[in-house]
Amino acid sequence: MGSKILTFIIALALWLLLSLSIDIQHVVVGVLVALVVSLSVGHMFAGTPTKWFSPKRYVCFALYVAVLLKEVIKANLDVIYRVLHPELPIYPGIVRVKTSIKSETALTFLANSITLTPGTLTVDVDAENGFLYIHWIYAKTHDMEEASDIIAGRFEKILKEVFE
């Protein structure tokens, strides 16, 4: 319940900030929108509402964005190399990646981060058992532990700090 209340407060504050108006119409609509948002998705943003006030969480999120940007650039260069290479060196395959992330939000961020990185695509998520199925343009390994480290390892530790 604390997470929903905090989501309501943040959504209302964001609404008022973006509308730049505190007349009764904007406030009433803002309260209604914030209420709908907090009741429908408020449980997803933080298992522990006190984490919203942790500076470490925001530093870790900034680090996550930097790591994602770096990995996207590296992967783009790798895909460009493979496309422009005369022999098109690809070895596509679907690999199973094990993750220890439990939070739905963190798992969604992980799956989307992998998909946003060129050369990889999240095909399926088995949240119950902690597996992601990834299509990889150049499957360096089909060993689950090694593939997990190569594909998800760079994001998983940071996302745990942010969301769990």
Residue pairs with C-beta under 8 A, 6 or more apart in sequence:
2 49
3 42
3 43
3 45
3 46
3 47
3 48
3 49
4 38
4 39
4 42
4 43
5 38
5 42
5 49
6 42
6 45
6 46
6 49
6 52
7 34
7 37
7 38
7 41
7 42
7 45
8 34
8 35
8 37
8 38
8 42
9 34
10 52
11 33
11 34
11 37
11 38
12 30
12 31
12 34
15 26
15 29
15 30
15 33
15 34
16 22
16 26
16 27
16 30
19 26
19 30
44 104
44 105
45 52
45 105
46 52
46 163
47 103
47 163
47 164
51 57
56 161
57 161
57 162
60 158
60 161
60 162
61 162
63 158
64 109
64 155
64 158
64 159
64 162
67 154
67 155
67 158
68 113
68 116
68 117
68 155
71 113
71 117
71 154
71 155
72 116
72 117
72 118
75 117
75 118
75 119
75 120
76 118
78 118
78 119
78 138
79 118
79 119
79 137
82 88
82 89
82 90
82 119
82 137
82 138
89 138
90 137
90 138
91 138
91 139
92 135
92 136
92 137
92 138
92 139
93 135
93 136
93 139
93 142
94 123
94 133
94 134
94 135
94 136
94 139
95 133
95 134
95 136
95 139
95 141
95 142
95 144
95 147
95 151
96 131
96 132
96 133
96 134
96 144
96 147
97 114
97 131
97 132
97 133
97 134
97 144
97 147
97 148
97 151
97 152
98 130
98 131
98 144
98 145
98 148
99 107
99 110
99 130
99 131
99 132
99 148
99 152
99 156
100 130
100 156
100 160
101 107
101 110
101 130
101 156
101 159
101 160
101 163
101 164
102 130
102 164
103 163
103 164
104 127
105 163
106 159
106 160
106 162
106 163
106 164
107 125
107 127
109 155
109 159
109 162
109 163
110 132
110 152
110 155
110 156
110 159
111 122
111 125
111 132
112 122
113 155
113 159
114 120
114 121
114 122
114 132
114 134
114 151
114 152
114 155
115 121
115 122
118 137
119 136
119 137
119 138
120 134
120 135
120 136
120 137
120 151
121 134
121 135
122 132
122 133
122 134
123 133
123 134
123 135
124 132
124 133
125 131
125 132
125 133
126 132
126 133
132 152
134 147
134 151
136 147
136 151
139 147
140 146
140 147
140 150
141 147
141 150
